[in-house]
């Protein structure tokens, strides 16, 4: 690292806390001054220059990217970070790793949803495999997204509203009124979250996966969801909502999912005999 050698845990804890305070301001729309924060950190971290602090901010952005979290705009993720920085970020976030919990209250249902094409395949890993493995040994960001019921429910609410609005805008108010939020009305287990329609009246089964992270954030999908997707290839669609904490965006994947993503088993069933 630059400056006075490797950062200590105390230094990491201090700069991570300050970074997350700035991030909370940015996500809430409150003004803050990056240069002023940098100067204050220089005074509290003797031997750390303006440049080394700037680069450390980019390192923190990289850790947050790997954790499926938003990061400060302007601090482009730089992945050449100390592995111990991961622990500093997790300490500050808490083991849940998701301090920016979305809620379906406060007008989340009315937020605009911009659709774009899914991310194309890459010829090389988009993130440093060694540091991704270091994250995986400590924390499963995709599992945290899946456990975050507030975030999942808010993403589903957004897609539910989008489906109804799209049908109404196509002149199919009759179908818009019939769209069902299946996971809320009937509970989980159907293999999709929303029962909608195309403007032509064909069924459309929508499974929603939501993250505060970037478009390439990994996600978990259940055996049942995969089975339903494969049995209903003409009607089942996965809508991936990302960047939820800041400006929700989405793309859509049609079965078979392994044509778009790599599917890897993440657990084993242990039985006796």
Beta strands, then each sheet from edge to edge (+ up, - down):
strand 1: 114-115
strand 2: 194-197
strand 3: 203-210
strand 4: 236-242
strand 5: 249-254
sheet 1: 1+ 5+ 4- 3- 2+
end
